[in-house]
Each structure stands twice: as structure tokens, then as C-alpha cells.
Amino acid sequence: MISPDKKTKRKNFFTAIAIIAFMIFLFFFTLYNTGVFDRSI
């Protein structure tokens, strides 16, 4: 197994952060749309 260099590791880290942030965004967007929060977008 090849060990990833720092550049690849950093890229994977930022990709993971972006995916998690996008999932959180979709989660809150769904809650807003279903009316859990009484707020209009």
C-alpha cells in the first residue's frame, strides 16, 4: 500500500470537510422545507 504524500492527504481532508458541510446543508434545507422551523426561505 502506497503512503499518500502531504498534498494528497490535505486534498482528501478538504474533500471530506466539503462533503460533510454539504450533507449538513442538505439536512437543514430539508428541515426548513418540511416546516420543522417556521421560517420562509
Summary of the structure (lengths in Angstrom):
residues: 41
radius of gyration: 16.6
end to end distance: 47.8
largest distance: 51.3
contacts: 65
relative contact order: 0.09
helix: 71%
strand: 0%
